[in-house]
Amino acid sequence: MTDLQPATQRSSTEIPMTSACHAERTHRLTALSLACASLLLLGSGVASAQDAAALDAPADEPSLQDPPPAPSGKLLLTGGVTQVEGAAGGGLAPWAVIGGQGTRDQIGGSAYYTRVDVGDYALDSYGALVGLHDRVEISVARQAFDTRAVGTALGLGQGYVIRQDIVGVKVKLAGDAVLEQDRWMPQLAIGLQHKRNNRGALLSAIGAKDDSGTDVYLSATKLYLDQSLLLNTTLRFTKANQFGILGFGGDRNDSYKPQLEGSAAFLLNRHVAVGAEFRSKPNNLGIAREDNAWDAFVAWAPNKHVSLTVAYVDLGNIVIRDNQRGWYASLQVGF
C-alpha cells in the first residue's frame, strides 16, 4: 500500500531430464538472463531526465510529512506491500512503485510472509526484495500450495504440496507516484517474474505444457494526494495456470495472452487503508476452467518498517473445487 495522506504533512515423481530437456532449460535460463539485462539497461536509460528534474525541485515545496530519519528517506508505505509473487504492490497485483524504503541515493529492502486459506486449499508464500536507488527492484519468493483433502481425491495423497520458486525484476521507467502531483502521467514500471514449479510429472499429466515460465508486465500507478486515493493498472503477458501453481500453457492454449490487473486504495487515516483488487487469469487447461480473482483488503502500517494486510479473497474454481473463497493475511518488514 502507499502513503496517500494530503500534502500537508505489498507423490509424483519428477520426469528425468534428457539431454534435450537440459538444452531447453539452458536456453530458457540464457533468455531469462538477457531479459533481465535488457530491463536493467532500459531503466538506466530513462533515469537521467527524471532524476535531474526531481533534484532541481524547489527547496520550499511542501513536504508530505515530517522529514524522515536519514537512513530511510522514503515516505510511509510508498514502497507498497508485497504481492503474492514477491513484487512490491498490492496483494494480487504488482504496482509501478519500487519496494523497500530507499530513495534515489539509498538501497532498501523488505521481507514478507503471506498465508492464503480458501477452505479446500492453502498457500504459503514468503520471500524478500531489494530496491536499488528507487529505480530497480529484485525479488525472490517461494510458494507452497497445500492440496489438503483434494490431494487424496485426486490420488496424490493427503496434504500433497506443490512448490514454486519465483525470481522477479522490476524497472521504473518514468514518473513519480508521490512527487509529481502536478502531472497527469502515472509512475510507470516494467517487470518480469520467472517461475519454476517442482511437480513437472503431475503438471504434464493434467495437460500443462511446461513446469516453468516467465510473466512480463507493465504497471501504471497514480497517486491523488488531495483525494487520498491510489489507482493502479497492470497489463500482464502470461501462460501461467493458477499463478503457475498448475504449470504453464495447456491443451486449450499454449500462447501468451494479455491479462488485466487493477488495484484501488483509499486512506482512512494516516496508518489504515482499505481497497480492492482484480486479476484476470488465462484459461489454458481442459481439466477445469480457471476463474478470475479479486480481493477486498485492509492494510495497517504502525510505522514505515512494518505493515499488516488482511483481505477477503475469491479465487473461483481450482481444479475440482468451485467457489474457493477465504482469507489472505500478509506481514511485511522493511528498511
DRENKOL-533630 format. One record per residue: residue in one letter; x negated, y, z negated of N, C-alpha, C in turn. Coordinates in pm, whole numbers. Layout:
BEGIN
ATOM, A, X, Y, Z, X, Y, Z, X, Y, Z $
...
REM end
This chain:
BEGIN
ATOM, M, -84, -120, 0, 0, 0, 0, -88, 125, 0 $
ATOM, T, -34, 238, 38, -111, 360, 48, -55, 466, -45 $
ATOM, D, -144, 551, -104, -100, 660, -190, -26, 761, -106 $
ATOM, L, 105, 778, -130, 189, 862, -46, 227, 992, -117 $
ATOM, Q, 164, 1030, -234, 207, 1145, -309, 189, 1273, -229 $
ATOM, P, 264, 1380, -262, 254, 1506, -187, 117, 1566, -198 $
ATOM, A, 97, 1668, -113, -35, 1725, -101, -78, 1806, -222 $
ATOM, T, 8, 1825, -318, -33, 1898, -438, -112, 1812, -532 $
ATOM, Q, -126, 1734, -523, -214, 1664, -617, -329, 1587, -543 $
ATOM, R, -380, -257, -85, -285, -508, 69, -314, -674, 8 $
ATOM, S, -298, -3716, 462, -377, -3825, 453, -420, -3858, 592 $
ATOM, S, -413, -3728, 681, -454, -3750, 820, -604, -3750, 831 $
ATOM, T, -654, -3830, 921, -799, -3841, 943, -836, -3747, 1055 $
ATOM, E, -944, -3675, 1034, -989, -3583, 1137, -1032, -3658, 1263 $
ATOM, I, -1007, -3601, 1378, -1047, -3662, 1504, -1197, -3643, 1521 $
ATOM, P, -1273, -3748, 1545, -1419, -3733, 1562, -1450, -3637, 1675 $
ATOM, M, -1556, -3566, 1657, -1594, -3465, 1756, -1680, -3530, 1866 $
ATOM, T, -1628, -3527, 1987, -1705, -3575, 2101, -1799, -3466, 2147 $
ATOM, S, -1890, -3502, 2239, -1982, -3400, 2290, -1906, -3289, 2362 $
ATOM, A, -1795, -3325, 2429, -1716, -3223, 2497, -1654, -3127, 2397 $
ATOM, C, -1604, -3188, 2285, -1546, -3104, 2180, -1651, -3012, 2121 $
ATOM, H, -1774, -3069, 2102, -1882, -2989, 2045, -1915, -2872, 2136 $
ATOM, A, -1919, -2897, 2265, -1947, -2789, 2360, -1838, -2684, 2359 $
ATOM, E, -1712, -2736, 2350, -1599, -2642, 2349, -1603, -2553, 2225 $
ATOM, R, -1632, -2615, 2108, -1638, -2536, 1985, -1752, -2436, 1989 $
ATOM, T, -1868, -2479, 2047, -1980, -2386, 2060, -1942, -2269, 2148 $
ATOM, H, -1869, -2298, 2256, -1822, -2191, 2345, -1732, -2095, 2270 $
ATOM, R, -1640, -2150, 2184, -1548, -2064, 2111, -1622, -1974, 2014 $
ATOM, L, -1721, -2032, 1942, -1797, -1952, 1845, -1874, -1842, 1916 $
ATOM, T, -1930, -1873, 2035, -2001, -1771, 2112, -1906, -1660, 2154 $
ATOM, A, -1786, -1699, 2200, -1687, -1599, 2242, -1645, -1512, 2125 $
ATOM, L, -1630, -1576, 2006, -1590, -1500, 1888, -1698, -1401, 1849 $
ATOM, S, -1825, -1444, 1856, -1935, -1354, 1822, -1937, -1233, 1915 $
ATOM, L, -1916, -1258, 2048, -1913, -1148, 2143, -1798, -1054, 2116 $
ATOM, A, -1683, -1110, 2078, -1566, -1027, 2048, -1593, -938, 1928 $
ATOM, C, -1653, -996, 1821, -1685, -918, 1702, -1782, -806, 1737 $
ATOM, A, -1886, -839, 1816, -1984, -738, 1854, -1919, -625, 1933 $
ATOM, S, -1825, -662, 2022, -1756, -560, 2102, -1676, -466, 2014 $
ATOM, L, -1608, -523, 1912, -1529, -440, 1823, -1619, -342, 1746 $
ATOM, L, -1734, -392, 1697, -1825, -307, 1622, -1879, -194, 1709 $
ATOM, L, -1915, -224, 1835, -1964, -121, 1925, -1857, -19, 1958 $
ATOM, L, -1733, -68, 1976, -1622, 21, 2006, -1600, 119, 1893 $
ATOM, G, -1604, 67, 1767, -1585, 154, 1652, -1693, 258, 1642 $
ATOM, S, -1818, 220, 1670, -1928, 316, 1663, -1912, 425, 1767 $
ATOM, G, -1862, 387, 1886, -1850, 483, 1994, -1748, 591, 1969 $
ATOM, V, -1640, 561, 1895, -1537, 661, 1872, -1555, 735, 1742 $
ATOM, A, -1660, 702, 1664, -1675, 757, 1530, -1714, 904, 1532 $
ATOM, S, -1802, 947, 1623, -1870, 1075, 1610, -1775, 1193, 1605 $
ATOM, A, -1683, 1203, 1703, -1596, 1320, 1710, -1508, 1331, 1587 $
ATOM, Q, -1451, 1218, 1545, -1360, 1220, 1431, -1432, 1258, 1303 $
ATOM, D, -1549, 1199, 1278, -1623, 1227, 1157, -1668, 1372, 1153 $
ATOM, A, -1711, 1426, 1268, -1756, 1564, 1272, -1643, 1659, 1237 $
ATOM, A, -1523, 1632, 1291, -1408, 1718, 1261, -1374, 1713, 1113 $
ATOM, A, -1380, 1595, 1054, -1345, 1581, 912, -1447, 1653, 825 $
ATOM, L, -1575, 1645, 860, -1678, 1707, 779, -1672, 1859, 787 $
ATOM, D, -1617, 1912, 898, -1607, 2056, 916, -1480, 2114, 856 $
ATOM, A, -1398, 2033, 792, -1271, 2081, 735, -1299, 2188, 630 $
ATOM, P, -1215, 2290, 620, -1237, 2398, 522, -1242, 2343, 380 $
ATOM, A, -1333, 2400, 301, -1352, 2351, 165, -1234, 2382, 76 $
ATOM, D, -1152, 2486, 111, -1042, 2524, 23, -911, 2457, 59 $
ATOM, E, -910, 2355, 145, -789, 2280, 173, -739, 2212, 47 $
ATOM, P, -608, 2204, 23, -557, 2140, -98, -590, 1992, -99 $
ATOM, S, -626, 1943, -215, -655, 1800, -229, -528, 1726, -263 $
ATOM, L, -529, 1593, -237, -411, 1512, -262, -400, 1472, -408 $
ATOM, Q, -508, 1480, -482, -506, 1452, -624, -636, 1505, -683 $
ATOM, D, -653, 1496, -813, -776, 1542, -875, -895, 1471, -814 $
ATOM, P, -1010, 1539, -801, -1126, 1475, -739, -1161, 1345, -807 $
ATOM, P, -1182, 1236, -729, -1214, 1107, -786, -1359, 1103, -833 $
ATOM, P, -1395, 1006, -917, -1533, 994, -960, -1625, 967, -843 $
ATOM, A, -1750, 1006, -856, -1846, 999, -746, -1862, 862, -684 $
ATOM, P, -1864, 749, -760, -1887, 620, -699, -1776, 575, -606 $
ATOM, S, -1656, 637, -612, -1544, 590, -532, -1460, 708, -488 $
ATOM, G, -1478, 754, -363, -1416, 876, -319, -1280, 861, -255 $
ATOM, K, -1229, 740, -231, -1102, 722, -162, -986, 739, -259 $
ATOM, L, -876, 793, -209, -760, 817, -293, -688, 686, -328 $
ATOM, L, -605, 695, -430, -533, 580, -483, -458, 504, -373 $
ATOM, L, -491, 377, -357, -421, 283, -267, -435, 314, -118 $
ATOM, T, -524, 406, -80, -536, 436, 62, -602, 322, 140 $
ATOM, G, -659, 223, 71, -708, 104, 139, -603, -3, 155 $
ATOM, G, -478, 25, 112, -371, -73, 120, -391, -186, 20 $
ATOM, V, -298, -281, 21, -317, -407, -50, -374, -507, 51 $
ATOM, T, -367, -635, 21, -425, -735, 113, -315, -822, 170 $
ATOM, Q, -308, -832, 302, -207, -918, 363, -249, -1064, 356 $
ATOM, V, -158, -1152, 387, -175, -1295, 358, -292, -1358, 433 $
ATOM, E, -341, -1293, 538, -456, -1344, 613, -587, -1271, 580 $
ATOM, G, -584, -1182, 480, -706, -1124, 430, -737, -981, 469 $
ATOM, A, -661, -921, 561, -688, -784, 605, -618, -683, 516 $
ATOM, A, -670, -562, 510, -603, -455, 436, -475, -416, 507 $
ATOM, G, -369, -396, 429, -240, -359, 485, -128, -392, 391 $
ATOM, G, -18, -444, 444, 91, -492, 361, 74, -640, 333 $
ATOM, G, 183, -707, 294, 174, -849, 267, 175, -934, 393 $
ATOM, L, 257, -896, 491, 270, -972, 615, 188, -913, 729 $
ATOM, A, 173, -781, 732, 113, -716, 849, -12, -637, 811 $
ATOM, P, -118, -645, 892, -233, -556, 871, -199, -414, 910 $
ATOM, W, -262, -319, 843, -248, -177, 877, -377, -127, 940 $
ATOM, A, -373, -3, 989, -491, 55, 1051, -593, 105, 949 $
ATOM, V, -557, 105, 819, -649, 151, 716, -762, 51, 697 $
ATOM, I, -874, 99, 643, -989, 15, 611, -987, -15, 462 $
ATOM, G, -1001, -142, 426, -992, -183, 287, -1109, -138, 203 $
ATOM, G, -1092, -147, 71, -1195, -103, -22, -1180, 44, -55 $
ATOM, Q, -1254, 91, -154, -1243, 229, -200, -1352, 321, -145 $
ATOM, G, -1435, 271, -53, -1543, 353, 0, -1496, 455, 102 $
ATOM, T, -1562, 573, 102, -1536, 676, 202, -1637, 664, 315 $
ATOM, R, -1649, 768, 399, -1740, 764, 512, -1885, 744, 471 $
ATOM, D, -1919, 785, 348, -2057, 774, 301, -2077, 655, 207 $
ATOM, Q, -1978, 567, 197, -1983, 461, 97, -1943, 326, 156 $
ATOM, I, -1971, 223, 79, -1926, 87, 109, -1834, 43, -3 $
ATOM, G, -1716, -4, 31, -1620, -51, -67, -1585, -196, -43 $
ATOM, G, -1505, -251, -132, -1465, -390, -116, -1349, -424, -206 $
ATOM, S, -1293, -541, -186, -1185, -589, -271, -1176, -741, -262 $
ATOM, A, -1112, -800, -362, -1083, -942, -363, -936, -959, -400 $
ATOM, Y, -875, -1069, -354, -732, -1086, -378, -697, -1233, -400 $
ATOM, Y, -581, -1252, -463, -520, -1385, -471, -370, -1367, -449 $
ATOM, T, -313, -1448, -360, -171, -1441, -327, -107, -1578, -343 $
ATOM, R, 13, -1581, -400, 92, -1703, -412, 228, -1680, -347 $
ATOM, V, 264, -1770, -255, 395, -1767, -191, 465, -1898, -224 $
ATOM, D, 587, -1889, -277, 665, -2007, -314, 804, -1994, -253 $
ATOM, V, 833, -2080, -155, 963, -2074, -86, 1045, -2200, -107 $
ATOM, G, 1026, -2268, -219, 1109, -2382, -254, 1053, -2514, -206 $
ATOM, D, 1059, -2539, -76, 1009, -2665, -21, 860, -2663, 6 $
ATOM, Y, 801, -2545, 10, 658, -2531, 37, 598, -2424, -55 $
ATOM, A, 466, -2427, -68, 394, -2322, -140, 264, -2291, -65 $
ATOM, L, 223, -2167, -72, 99, -2124, -7, 15, -2045, -106 $
ATOM, D, -112, -2086, -120, -210, -2008, -196, -309, -1949, -97 $
ATOM, S, -335, -1820, -110, -430, -1752, -23, -520, -1664, -108 $
ATOM, Y, -650, -1671, -82, -743, -1588, -158, -863, -1554, -70 $
ATOM, G, -930, -1444, -103, -1044, -1403, -22, -1096, -1268, -64 $
ATOM, A, -1176, -1208, 21, -1240, -1081, -8, -1267, -1007, 122 $
ATOM, L, -1286, -876, 110, -1323, -795, 226, -1423, -689, 186 $
ATOM, V, -1493, -637, 285, -1586, -527, 268, -1550, -419, 370 $
ATOM, G, -1540, -294, 322, -1517, -180, 410, -1644, -99, 425 $
ATOM, L, -1689, -81, 546, -1815, -12, 575, -1788, 130, 623 $
ATOM, H, -1814, 228, 537, -1807, 370, 572, -1671, 409, 629 $
ATOM, D, -1565, 347, 577, -1428, 375, 620, -1411, 364, 772 $
ATOM, R, -1491, 275, 831, -1489, 258, 975, -1469, 113, 1017 $
ATOM, V, -1538, 20, 949, -1534, -122, 985, -1497, -204, 862 $
ATOM, E, -1411, -301, 882, -1370, -392, 775, -1402, -536, 816 $
ATOM, I, -1465, -610, 726, -1495, -752, 749, -1430, -831, 635 $
ATOM, S, -1353, -933, 669, -1279, -1007, 568, -1293, -1158, 586 $
ATOM, V, -1280, -1230, 476, -1275, -1376, 478, -1160, -1420, 388 $
ATOM, A, -1093, -1527, 426, -980, -1576, 348, -968, -1727, 365 $
ATOM, R, -913, -1791, 263, -880, -1933, 270, -735, -1951, 225 $
ATOM, Q, -662, -2033, 300, -523, -2064, 268, -508, -2213, 240 $
ATOM, A, -423, -2245, 144, -389, -2384, 113, -237, -2395, 113 $
ATOM, F, -183, -2474, 208, -39, -2488, 227, 4, -2624, 173 $
ATOM, D, 82, -2623, 65, 126, -2744, -3, 263, -2787, 51 $
ATOM, T, 271, -2906, 108, 396, -2954, 166, 491, -3016, 63 $
ATOM, R, 445, -3036, -60, 528, -3088, -168, 601, -3214, -124 $
ATOM, A, 731, -3223, -152, 807, -3344, -119, 827, -3363, 31 $
ATOM, V, 815, -3254, 109, 828, -3266, 253, 717, -3356, 308 $
ATOM, G, 599, -3352, 245, 490, -3440, 287, 529, -3586, 280 $
ATOM, T, 602, -3624, 176, 650, -3762, 164, 750, -3794, 274 $
ATOM, A, 844, -3701, 298, 946, -3723, 401, 883, -3738, 540 $
ATOM, L, 770, -3676, 562, 702, -3683, 692, 601, -3797, 698 $
ATOM, G, 590, -3875, 590, 496, -3986, 587, 353, -3945, 561 $
ATOM, L, 333, -3824, 508, 198, -3774, 482, 157, -3792, 337 $
ATOM, G, 252, -3812, 250, 223, -3825, 108, 266, -3702, 31 $
ATOM, Q, 304, -3723, -95, 347, -3614, -182, 234, -3511, -199 $
ATOM, G, 270, -3384, -182, 172, -3278, -203, 61, -3271, -100 $
ATOM, Y, 87, -3316, 20, -13, -3309, 128, -47, -3162, 153 $
ATOM, V, -175, -3130, 158, -220, -2990, 168, -292, -2967, 301 $
ATOM, I, -254, -2861, 367, -320, -2815, 490, -398, -2689, 455 $
ATOM, R, -526, -2686, 491, -609, -2570, 460, -652, -2499, 588 $
ATOM, Q, -669, -2369, 575, -709, -2287, 688, -806, -2178, 642 $
ATOM, D, -916, -2161, 715, -1013, -2056, 689, -999, -1946, 794 $
ATOM, I, -1012, -1821, 749, -991, -1706, 837, -1105, -1607, 821 $
ATOM, V, -1163, -1564, 932, -1262, -1458, 933, -1205, -1342, 1015 $
ATOM, G, -1205, -1223, 957, -1146, -1109, 1025, -1242, -993, 1040 $
ATOM, V, -1222, -915, 1147, -1294, -791, 1171, -1193, -686, 1215 $
ATOM, K, -1203, -567, 1159, -1116, -456, 1198, -1202, -332, 1218 $
ATOM, V, -1174, -255, 1322, -1249, -133, 1351, -1152, -17, 1367 $
ATOM, K, -1176, 88, 1292, -1097, 210, 1304, -1134, 282, 1434 $
ATOM, L, -1034, 315, 1514, -1058, 377, 1644, -1044, 528, 1642 $
ATOM, A, -939, 578, 1577, -911, 721, 1580, -811, 756, 1472 $
ATOM, G, -803, 886, 1441, -705, 934, 1346, -745, 910, 1202 $
ATOM, D, -672, 976, 1110, -691, 957, 967, -555, 967, 900 $
ATOM, A, -510, 856, 842, -374, 849, 787, -353, 947, 673 $
ATOM, V, -458, 982, 599, -445, 1069, 483, -472, 1215, 517 $
ATOM, L, -583, 1243, 584, -629, 1380, 600, -560, 1456, 713 $
ATOM, E, -518, 1387, 818, -466, 1457, 936, -314, 1470, 930 $
ATOM, Q, -266, 1545, 833, -123, 1566, 816, -66, 1662, 919 $
ATOM, D, -151, 1743, 981, -103, 1840, 1079, -103, 1785, 1220 $
ATOM, R, -135, 1655, 1236, -137, 1594, 1369, -30, 1485, 1378 $
ATOM, W, 25, 1470, 1498, 127, 1367, 1518, 66, 1229, 1533 $
ATOM, M, -61, 1221, 1576, -121, 1092, 1608, -147, 1010, 1482 $
ATOM, P, -110, 883, 1480, -138, 798, 1364, -283, 752, 1363 $
ATOM, Q, -323, 694, 1253, -453, 627, 1249, -441, 498, 1329 $
ATOM, L, -542, 468, 1412, -540, 351, 1499, -657, 260, 1466 $
ATOM, A, -635, 130, 1471, -742, 33, 1449, -716, -90, 1533 $
ATOM, I, -823, -155, 1576, -814, -281, 1648, -882, -388, 1563 $
ATOM, G, -829, -510, 1566, -887, -615, 1483, -867, -752, 1543 $
ATOM, L, -937, -848, 1486, -918, -987, 1521, -925, -1073, 1396 $
ATOM, Q, -860, -1187, 1401, -863, -1286, 1293, -886, -1423, 1356 $
ATOM, H, -1002, -1481, 1331, -1033, -1614, 1381, -997, -1716, 1273 $
ATOM, K, -915, -1815, 1311, -860, -1910, 1215, -900, -2052, 1253 $
ATOM, R, -935, -2131, 1151, -970, -2272, 1174, -898, -2358, 1071 $
ATOM, N, -823, -2456, 1122, -742, -2545, 1041, -816, -2678, 1019 $
ATOM, N, -796, -2741, 903, -871, -2864, 872, -794, -2992, 904 $
ATOM, R, -679, -2983, 970, -597, -3102, 995, -575, -3123, 1145 $
ATOM, G, -683, -3138, 1218, -674, -3150, 1362, -590, -3266, 1411 $
ATOM, A, -605, -3383, 1349, -530, -3502, 1393, -380, -3482, 1374 $
ATOM, L, -342, -3428, 1258, -200, -3403, 1232, -144, -3302, 1332 $
ATOM, L, -216, -3195, 1356, -168, -3091, 1446, -148, -3145, 1587 $
ATOM, S, -239, -3229, 1632, -224, -3292, 1763, -99, -3379, 1767 $
ATOM, A, -72, -3449, 1658, 44, -3539, 1653, 177, -3464, 1662 $
ATOM, I, 181, -3341, 1610, 307, -3266, 1614, 319, -3180, 1739 $
ATOM, G, 218, -3184, 1827, 228, -3113, 1954, 144, -2988, 1966 $
ATOM, A, 69, -2951, 1862, -18, -2833, 1873, -134, -2863, 1968 $
ATOM, K, -178, -2763, 2039, -285, -2781, 2137, -424, -2766, 2079 $
ATOM, D, -436, -2700, 1962, -569, -2676, 1907, -559, -2658, 1757 $
ATOM, D, -672, -2680, 1687, -677, -2660, 1543, -747, -2529, 1507 $
ATOM, S, -778, -2444, 1605, -837, -2313, 1579, -790, -2215, 1684 $
ATOM, G, -793, -2089, 1649, -751, -1986, 1741, -786, -1849, 1689 $
ATOM, T, -775, -1749, 1775, -810, -1611, 1739, -695, -1518, 1773 $
ATOM, D, -644, -1448, 1672, -544, -1344, 1693, -615, -1211, 1716 $
ATOM, V, -564, -1130, 1807, -612, -995, 1830, -496, -899, 1808 $
ATOM, Y, -521, -789, 1736, -410, -698, 1706, -453, -552, 1715 $
ATOM, L, -355, -467, 1738, -373, -322, 1736, -271, -264, 1639 $
ATOM, S, -320, -187, 1540, -232, -130, 1438, -232, 22, 1446 $
ATOM, A, -115, 81, 1418, -99, 226, 1409, -31, 257, 1278 $
ATOM, T, -93, 341, 1195, -40, 374, 1063, -25, 524, 1051 $
ATOM, K, 94, 570, 1013, 121, 713, 997, 174, 739, 856 $
ATOM, L, 111, 835, 788, 148, 873, 652, 211, 1011, 652 $
ATOM, Y, 332, 1022, 595, 401, 1150, 584, 403, 1189, 436 $
ATOM, L, 308, 1273, 396, 293, 1305, 255, 415, 1379, 199 $
ATOM, D, 470, 1473, 275, 582, 1551, 224, 705, 1465, 197 $
ATOM, Q, 718, 1356, 274, 833, 1267, 256, 798, 1143, 173 $
ATOM, S, 673, 1130, 126, 627, 1013, 51, 656, 885, 128 $
ATOM, L, 628, 886, 257, 666, 776, 346, 546, 730, 429 $
ATOM, L, 530, 600, 439, 430, 540, 528, 499, 446, 625 $
ATOM, L, 460, 458, 754, 512, 370, 858, 395, 305, 930 $
ATOM, N, 409, 177, 962, 304, 105, 1033, 366, 14, 1139 $
ATOM, T, 300, 9, 1254, 336, -85, 1360, 212, -160, 1404 $
ATOM, T, 224, -291, 1417, 113, -374, 1463, 159, -460, 1580 $
ATOM, L, 82, -459, 1687, 106, -546, 1801, -1, -655, 1799 $
ATOM, R, 43, -780, 1785, -49, -893, 1771, -35, -986, 1892 $
ATOM, F, -149, -1030, 1945, -151, -1130, 2051, -200, -1261, 1989 $
ATOM, T, -116, -1364, 1993, -144, -1485, 1916, -82, -1608, 1980 $
ATOM, K, -138, -1725, 1949, -79, -1855, 1980, -53, -1934, 1852 $
ATOM, A, -66, -1868, 1736, -60, -1939, 1607, 82, -1986, 1576 $
ATOM, N, 91, -2109, 1526, 217, -2165, 1477, 221, -2152, 1325 $
ATOM, Q, 324, -2083, 1274, 334, -2057, 1129, 203, -2000, 1076 $
ATOM, F, 159, -1889, 1135, 36, -1818, 1098, -90, -1901, 1123 $
ATOM, G, -81, -2014, 1191, -194, -2103, 1213, -190, -2227, 1127 $
ATOM, I, -104, -2231, 1027, -92, -2348, 939, -57, -2473, 1019 $
ATOM, L, 22, -2458, 1126, 59, -2570, 1212, -14, -2564, 1346 $
ATOM, G, -133, -2507, 1347, -216, -2507, 1466, -184, -2395, 1562 $
ATOM, F, -228, -2413, 1687, -222, -2305, 1786, -176, -2361, 1920 $
ATOM, G, -78, -2292, 1980, -21, -2341, 2104, 63, -2466, 2081 $
ATOM, G, 134, -2510, 2184, 217, -2627, 2169, 276, -2674, 2299 $
ATOM, D, 366, -2772, 2290, 426, -2830, 2409, 523, -2733, 2477 $
ATOM, R, 575, -2635, 2404, 663, -2536, 2464, 585, -2423, 2530 $
ATOM, N, 476, -2384, 2467, 397, -2272, 2519, 254, -2282, 2468 $
ATOM, D, 158, -2251, 2554, 17, -2253, 2513, -56, -2129, 2563 $
ATOM, S, 14, -2018, 2569, -49, -1894, 2613, -24, -1785, 2508 $
ATOM, Y, -110, -1684, 2511, -95, -1574, 2416, 31, -1494, 2447 $
ATOM, K, 105, -1464, 2340, 227, -1384, 2352, 218, -1266, 2256 $
ATOM, P, 263, -1147, 2298, 263, -1032, 2206, 372, -1048, 2102 $
ATOM, Q, 338, -1018, 1978, 432, -1024, 1866, 429, -891, 1792 $
ATOM, L, 545, -848, 1745, 559, -718, 1680, 565, -735, 1528 $
ATOM, E, 492, -649, 1457, 495, -646, 1312, 515, -502, 1267 $
ATOM, G, 593, -483, 1162, 620, -347, 1116, 630, -340, 965 $
ATOM, S, 593, -224, 909, 600, -201, 765, 650, -60, 740 $
ATOM, A, 727, -44, 631, 769, 88, 584, 761, 87, 432 $
ATOM, A, 705, 194, 376, 689, 203, 231, 726, 342, 184 $
ATOM, F, 790, 349, 66, 830, 476, 6, 782, 480, -138 $
ATOM, L, 718, 590, -176, 664, 604, -311, 770, 657, -406 $
ATOM, L, 801, 577, -509, 897, 621, -610, 832, 718, -708 $
ATOM, N, 709, 689, -744, 629, 781, -825, 483, 755, -792 $
ATOM, R, 394, 810, -871, 252, 804, -840, 197, 662, -829 $
ATOM, H, 256, 568, -903, 198, 434, -912, 287, 322, -856 $
ATOM, V, 410, 352, -817, 504, 248, -775, 560, 280, -636 $
ATOM, A, 553, 181, -547, 608, 196, -413, 699, 79, -381 $
ATOM, V, 800, 102, -300, 890, -2, -253, 892, 2, -101 $
ATOM, G, 924, -111, -39, 928, -113, 106, 970, -247, 162 $
ATOM, A, 954, -259, 292, 993, -382, 361, 903, -402, 482 $
ATOM, E, 893, -527, 526, 811, -563, 641, 883, -665, 729 $
ATOM, F, 844, -666, 855, 897, -762, 951, 780, -815, 1034 $
ATOM, R, 786, -943, 1068, 682, -1001, 1154, 746, -1105, 1246 $
ATOM, S, 736, -1082, 1376, 785, -1181, 1471, 677, -1287, 1493 $
ATOM, K, 719, -1408, 1531, 626, -1519, 1549, 661, -1594, 1677 $
ATOM, P, 562, -1652, 1744, 591, -1730, 1865, 662, -1861, 1831 $
ATOM, N, 723, -1921, 1931, 798, -2046, 1913, 739, -2149, 2008 $
ATOM, N, 624, -2208, 1970, 546, -2292, 2060, 574, -2441, 2050 $
ATOM, L, 622, -2488, 1936, 632, -2632, 1911, 773, -2685, 1934 $
ATOM, G, 782, -2795, 2008, 912, -2858, 2030, 965, -2930, 1908 $
ATOM, I, 879, -2962, 1810, 923, -3037, 1693, 1023, -2959, 1609 $
ATOM, A, 1014, -2827, 1610, 1106, -2744, 1534, 1090, -2599, 1577 $
ATOM, R, 1198, -2523, 1572, 1191, -2382, 1607, 1114, -2306, 1497 $
ATOM, E, 1062, -2192, 1534, 993, -2106, 1438, 1064, -1972, 1431 $
ATOM, D, 1105, -1933, 1313, 1178, -1809, 1294, 1084, -1693, 1260 $
ATOM, N, 1134, -1571, 1276, 1060, -1454, 1234, 1059, -1445, 1081 $
ATOM, A, 968, -1364, 1028, 954, -1349, 883, 979, -1204, 842 $
ATOM, W, 1028, -1185, 719, 1044, -1050, 665, 1030, -1055, 514 $
ATOM, D, 1003, -940, 455, 999, -932, 309, 1045, -795, 261 $
ATOM, A, 1079, -787, 133, 1108, -662, 63, 1022, -661, -62 $
ATOM, F, 944, -555, -84, 841, -561, -186, 845, -442, -282 $
ATOM, V, 781, -463, -397, 749, -358, -494, 600, -369, -522 $
ATOM, A, 528, -259, -512, 384, -258, -540, 356, -161, -655 $
ATOM, W, 272, -205, -749, 236, -124, -865, 85, -114, -872 $
ATOM, A, 35, 8, -885, -109, 31, -896, -135, 115, -1021 $
ATOM, P, -174, 54, -1133, -203, 131, -1253, -323, 224, -1236 $
ATOM, N, -416, 186, -1148, -527, 272, -1111, -572, 228, -972 $
ATOM, K, -674, 296, -918, -714, 269, -780, -788, 137, -764 $
ATOM, H, -824, 72, -874, -902, -50, -865, -817, -178, -875 $
ATOM, V, -691, -165, -917, -607, -283, -936, -469, -256, -878 $
ATOM, S, -413, -354, -809, -275, -343, -762, -207, -479, -770 $
ATOM, L, -79, -478, -797, 3, -598, -802, 124, -578, -712 $
ATOM, T, 145, -671, -621, 258, -665, -529, 347, -787, -550 $
ATOM, V, 477, -764, -564, 575, -871, -576, 680, -851, -468 $
ATOM, A, 718, -959, -399, 812, -945, -287, 906, -1064, -280 $
ATOM, Y, 1023, -1038, -226, 1113, -1144, -182, 1085, -1167, -35 $
ATOM, V, 1058, -1292, 4, 1015, -1321, 140, 1104, -1427, 203 $
ATOM, D, 1131, -1412, 331, 1209, -1508, 409, 1125, -1552, 529 $
ATOM, L, 1085, -1679, 532, 1004, -1733, 641, 1086, -1814, 740 $
ATOM, G, 1218, -1829, 716, 1303, -1902, 809, 1276, -2051, 806 $
ATOM, N, 1285, -2116, 923, 1264, -2259, 934, 1115, -2293, 936 $
ATOM, I, 1076, -2396, 859, 941, -2451, 866, 954, -2602, 882 $
ATOM, V, 928, -2652, 998, 938, -2794, 1038, 1078, -2846, 1010 $
ATOM, I, 1100, -2928, 907, 1230, -2992, 887, 1312, -2924, 778 $
ATOM, R, 1271, -2805, 736, 1343, -2735, 629, 1380, -2594, 675 $
ATOM, D, 1510, -2564, 672, 1560, -2431, 705, 1559, -2341, 581 $
ATOM, N, 1582, -2212, 607, 1604, -2114, 501, 1496, -2116, 394 $
ATOM, Q, 1371, -2105, 439, 1260, -2103, 344, 1241, -1961, 289 $
ATOM, R, 1308, -1938, 176, 1308, -1808, 110, 1256, -1822, -32 $
ATOM, G, 1191, -1719, -78, 1139, -1726, -214, 1060, -1602, -250 $
ATOM, W, 956, -1623, -334, 882, -1511, -391, 737, -1510, -346 $
ATOM, Y, 686, -1389, -339, 547, -1363, -300, 488, -1274, -407 $
ATOM, A, 371, -1308, -458, 302, -1223, -556, 154, -1217, -519 $
ATOM, S, 97, -1097, -525, -42, -1078, -486, -111, -982, -581 $
ATOM, L, -227, -1023, -631, -311, -940, -717, -438, -902, -641 $
ATOM, Q, -473, -773, -644, -593, -725, -577, -676, -642, -673 $
ATOM, V, -807, -663, -668, -901, -576, -741, -1002, -524, -640 $
ATOM, G, -1041, -398, -657, -1131, -339, -558, -1223, -235, -616 $
ATOM, F, -1318, -193, -536, -1413, -89, -577, -1449, -2, -457 $
REM end
